[in-house]
Amino acid sequence: QTEVAAARERGDRRIPGAAPAPYRALDLVAAARDAGRTAAFEAEDVALAELAAMPQVRHGVYALDLTTRRSRRPTGAPDPGLAREVRAVGMVGAGLMAAQLAVLVAGRSGVPVRMREVDDERAAAGRDRVASLLERQVRRGRMTATAAAAVRRAVVVGTDLADLADADLVIEAVTESIEVKRAVFAELETVVKPQAVLTTNTSALSVGAIADGLTHPERVLGLHFFNPVDTLRLVEVVRAEHTDDASVATVLAVAGAAGRTSVLVADRPGFVVNRILLRELGEVLGAVESGTPVEVADAALDPLGLPMGPFALLQLVGLPVVRHVLESLREDLGPRYPRSPGLAALADAGRQVVLADGAGARAGSVDPGVQDAFGVAGGPGALDGRGVLDAVLTGLADEVGRMLDERVVAAPDQIDLCLILGAGFPFHLGGLLPHLDRTGYSERVTGRRFLVG
């Protein structure tokens, strides 16, 4: 009984009541202690029959099929035969994301990677990052020492952009500034061969705007990987207005060879994952700015069983990054992406917003001390947990409806595929759209269901 109680407590800290099956399994284990063999098996049969009738099972089957069979060829993909051979990859930047990408491409595809930084000091730091990532892979048993040594030889970091001249594919992974990225692409176009594909790992900026003014914008597209690259399988492949089929097919082939699942998305602000996650965080921050206590807002989404609460997500992404992307999306999409003076204050002060592991009632609980950045809680605008959850689901239904109207993806289920593989949305929700349909939010907010059947 002690072990069962401890397991239940761990479940409460990770998925507080969101998924029924683990709790039912613990009930069966506890009951079996005093039940005979026949009675225990009968109780298991009853539990299985009851669980099988629950919507979480249907959602899970949908999610499994979506992430396996239906994801093998991206929806809306051009003819794979148009893909050009990629025998060398170039990388602009050697920061953490670029280093992760270099290790992935060289390790999974066996293609040499040349990275370029602006000076010797940053190039040396890039080499150290690559070495550190490979050492960690070996420690975790994900790569042999021999394989790691081969990858290390295949990844070369220098300071001369001309080193990328022979690359068939170039990935830009510099600071998230459209002016900086435009300058990088303009310089790249004078160096690389005419048929080389140029990609940006931007998480929210317009790919078309980055390519604006180039002689060959048809070979430019977005290639948005997710951090940590070695864990998250999703790649958002962003097709801009002028991107041609051959460039898209080439990028899809490279991503597939690297063991990643691609989703084709239109060149719209935030693409899919960041647009949804920032709408979620925006609704939570808006509630807190209106008087909802931070602890109430942080726990409000627990019934969904998401991989982490909103403040843990803020901490993971980084408060300055969330602040920047929120402001960018507000500029492009309007005030439904709110300003948050409290977030700005926390970001400027460099504060941590979640408690240390084991210090809260839930894993990654918000530090109640950050309430001071938002002012005294309470007042007519304060919401309870149900109110915050309702605001978030209403906001997400609205955003999904807008994204479908804008044809951000070729089919609605591609939003779920993005959220499952890129943001860890659970199978028991089916991603997001099945839950919005089942709970009535999609019809109440947009007047239609998002999925057929």
DARALIN-V921537 format. One record per pair of residues at least 12 apart in sequence whose ideal C-beta (glycine too) atoms are under 6 Angstrom apart, sorted by sequence separation. I is the first residue (numbers start at 0). GAP is how many residues later the second one is. D is the distance in whole Angstrom. If there is no record, write none. Layout:
i=I gap=GAP d=D
i=I gap=GAP d=D
//
This chain:
i=171 gap=12 d=5
i=223 gap=12 d=4
i=353 gap=12 d=6
i=354 gap=12 d=5
i=418 gap=12 d=5
i=436 gap=12 d=5
i=101 gap=13 d=6
i=283 gap=13 d=5
i=297 gap=13 d=5
i=418 gap=13 d=5
i=436 gap=13 d=6
i=133 gap=14 d=4
i=236 gap=14 d=6
i=352 gap=14 d=6
i=436 gap=14 d=6
i=27 gap=15 d=6
i=206 gap=15 d=4
i=415 gap=15 d=3
i=27 gap=16 d=6
i=88 gap=16 d=5
i=221 gap=16 d=3
i=133 gap=17 d=6
i=220 gap=17 d=6
i=352 gap=17 d=5
i=415 gap=17 d=5
i=432 gap=17 d=4
i=7 gap=18 d=5
i=133 gap=18 d=6
i=220 gap=18 d=6
i=432 gap=18 d=5
i=6 gap=19 d=6
i=27 gap=19 d=6
i=234 gap=20 d=5
i=322 gap=20 d=6
i=93 gap=21 d=5
i=197 gap=21 d=6
i=202 gap=21 d=6
i=322 gap=21 d=6
i=411 gap=21 d=6
i=3 gap=22 d=5
i=88 gap=22 d=5
i=90 gap=22 d=6
i=196 gap=22 d=5
i=197 gap=22 d=5
i=198 gap=22 d=6
i=199 gap=22 d=6
i=200 gap=22 d=6
i=220 gap=22 d=5
i=23 gap=23 d=5
i=93 gap=23 d=5
i=200 gap=23 d=6
i=87 gap=24 d=5
i=88 gap=24 d=5
i=89 gap=24 d=5
i=90 gap=24 d=4
i=91 gap=24 d=6
i=198 gap=24 d=4
i=217 gap=24 d=5
i=322 gap=24 d=5
i=3 gap=25 d=6
i=129 gap=25 d=5
i=188 gap=25 d=6
i=216 gap=25 d=4
i=234 gap=25 d=5
i=236 gap=25 d=5
i=3 gap=26 d=5
i=164 gap=26 d=5
i=217 gap=26 d=4
i=220 gap=26 d=6
i=283 gap=26 d=4
i=177 gap=27 d=5
i=232 gap=27 d=6
i=233 gap=27 d=6
i=234 gap=27 d=5
i=235 gap=27 d=6
i=236 gap=27 d=5
i=237 gap=27 d=5
i=239 gap=27 d=5
i=318 gap=27 d=6
i=319 gap=27 d=5
i=345 gap=27 d=5
i=167 gap=28 d=6
i=168 gap=28 d=5
i=169 gap=28 d=5
i=170 gap=28 d=5
i=171 gap=28 d=5
i=172 gap=28 d=5
i=181 gap=28 d=6
i=218 gap=28 d=5
i=222 gap=28 d=6
i=232 gap=28 d=5
i=318 gap=28 d=4
i=344 gap=28 d=4
i=161 gap=29 d=6
i=166 gap=29 d=6
i=180 gap=29 d=5
i=235 gap=29 d=5
i=237 gap=29 d=6
i=280 gap=29 d=6
i=20 gap=30 d=6
i=98 gap=30 d=4
i=102 gap=30 d=5
i=126 gap=30 d=5
i=160 gap=30 d=5
i=98 gap=31 d=5
i=125 gap=31 d=4
i=177 gap=31 d=6
i=206 gap=31 d=5
i=341 gap=31 d=4
i=93 gap=32 d=3
i=207 gap=32 d=4
i=341 gap=32 d=4
i=206 gap=33 d=4
i=207 gap=33 d=5
i=98 gap=34 d=6
i=122 gap=34 d=5
i=235 gap=35 d=5
i=122 gap=36 d=5
i=314 gap=38 d=5
i=411 gap=38 d=5
i=313 gap=39 d=6
i=314 gap=39 d=5
i=396 gap=39 d=5
i=411 gap=39 d=6
i=111 gap=42 d=5
i=112 gap=42 d=5
i=113 gap=42 d=5
i=114 gap=42 d=4
i=116 gap=42 d=6
i=310 gap=42 d=5
i=311 gap=42 d=5
i=310 gap=43 d=5
i=106 gap=44 d=5
i=396 gap=44 d=4
i=105 gap=45 d=5
i=115 gap=45 d=5
i=396 gap=45 d=5
i=400 gap=45 d=4
i=277 gap=47 d=6
i=397 gap=47 d=5
i=105 gap=48 d=4
i=277 gap=48 d=6
i=392 gap=48 d=5
i=396 gap=48 d=4
i=105 gap=49 d=5
i=113 gap=49 d=5
i=113 gap=50 d=6
i=196 gap=50 d=5
i=277 gap=51 d=6
i=288 gap=51 d=6
i=393 gap=51 d=6
i=285 gap=52 d=5
i=311 gap=52 d=3
i=101 gap=53 d=5
i=196 gap=53 d=5
i=281 gap=55 d=5
i=284 gap=55 d=4
i=308 gap=55 d=6
i=310 gap=55 d=4
i=281 gap=56 d=5
i=307 gap=56 d=5
i=284 gap=58 d=6
i=207 gap=59 d=5
i=269 gap=59 d=5
i=206 gap=60 d=5
i=268 gap=60 d=6
i=205 gap=61 d=6
i=93 gap=63 d=5
i=268 gap=63 d=4
i=268 gap=64 d=6
i=203 gap=66 d=5
i=297 gap=68 d=4
i=203 gap=70 d=5
i=202 gap=71 d=6
i=293 gap=72 d=5
i=294 gap=73 d=6
i=89 gap=74 d=3
i=97 gap=75 d=4
i=96 gap=76 d=5
i=293 gap=76 d=6
i=89 gap=77 d=3
i=293 gap=77 d=5
i=87 gap=78 d=5
i=88 gap=78 d=6
i=87 gap=79 d=5
i=87 gap=80 d=6
i=88 gap=80 d=5
i=89 gap=80 d=4
i=90 gap=80 d=5
i=91 gap=80 d=5
i=92 gap=80 d=4
i=86 gap=81 d=6
i=92 gap=81 d=4
i=85 gap=82 d=4
i=91 gap=82 d=6
i=85 gap=83 d=5
i=292 gap=84 d=4
i=168 gap=85 d=6
i=299 gap=85 d=4
i=287 gap=86 d=5
i=290 gap=86 d=6
i=290 gap=87 d=5
i=290 gap=88 d=4
i=299 gap=88 d=4
i=295 gap=89 d=6
i=299 gap=89 d=5
i=290 gap=90 d=5
i=291 gap=90 d=5
i=289 gap=91 d=3
i=290 gap=91 d=4
i=291 gap=91 d=5
i=296 gap=91 d=5
i=91 gap=92 d=5
i=286 gap=96 d=5
i=286 gap=101 d=5
i=282 gap=108 d=5
i=282 gap=109 d=5
i=279 gap=112 d=6
i=282 gap=112 d=4
i=278 gap=116 d=5
i=306 gap=117 d=4
i=278 gap=120 d=5
i=203 gap=121 d=5
i=304 gap=121 d=5
i=203 gap=124 d=6
i=103 gap=125 d=5
i=99 gap=129 d=4
i=267 gap=138 d=6
i=267 gap=140 d=5
i=265 gap=141 d=6
i=265 gap=142 d=5
i=264 gap=143 d=6
i=271 gap=143 d=6
i=264 gap=144 d=6
i=272 gap=145 d=5
i=271 gap=146 d=4
i=276 gap=146 d=6
i=108 gap=148 d=4
i=108 gap=149 d=5
i=272 gap=149 d=4
i=107 gap=150 d=4
i=272 gap=150 d=5
i=107 gap=151 d=5
i=262 gap=151 d=5
i=104 gap=153 d=6
i=103 gap=154 d=5
i=262 gap=154 d=6
i=262 gap=155 d=5
i=260 gap=160 d=6
i=81 gap=163 d=5
i=81 gap=164 d=5
i=82 gap=166 d=4
i=83 gap=166 d=5
i=77 gap=167 d=4
i=81 gap=167 d=4
i=82 gap=167 d=5
i=85 gap=168 d=5
i=79 gap=169 d=6
i=77 gap=170 d=5
i=82 gap=170 d=4
i=77 gap=171 d=5
i=76 gap=175 d=6
i=233 gap=187 d=4
i=73 gap=188 d=5
i=75 gap=188 d=5
i=232 gap=188 d=5
i=233 gap=188 d=4
i=70 gap=190 d=5
i=73 gap=190 d=5
i=231 gap=190 d=6
i=225 gap=196 d=5
i=17 gap=285 d=6
i=15 gap=286 d=4
i=18 gap=286 d=5
i=17 gap=287 d=3
i=14 gap=290 d=4
i=75 gap=334 d=4
i=74 gap=335 d=4
i=74 gap=336 d=5
i=74 gap=339 d=6
i=65 gap=347 d=6
i=12 gap=349 d=5
i=13 gap=349 d=6
i=12 gap=350 d=5
i=65 gap=351 d=5
i=66 gap=353 d=6
i=62 gap=357 d=6
i=62 gap=364 d=4
i=59 gap=367 d=4
i=62 gap=367 d=5
i=59 gap=368 d=6
i=61 gap=368 d=5
i=58 gap=369 d=6
i=58 gap=370 d=6
i=58 gap=371 d=3
i=55 gap=372 d=4
i=58 gap=375 d=5
i=54 gap=383 d=5
i=18 gap=409 d=5
//
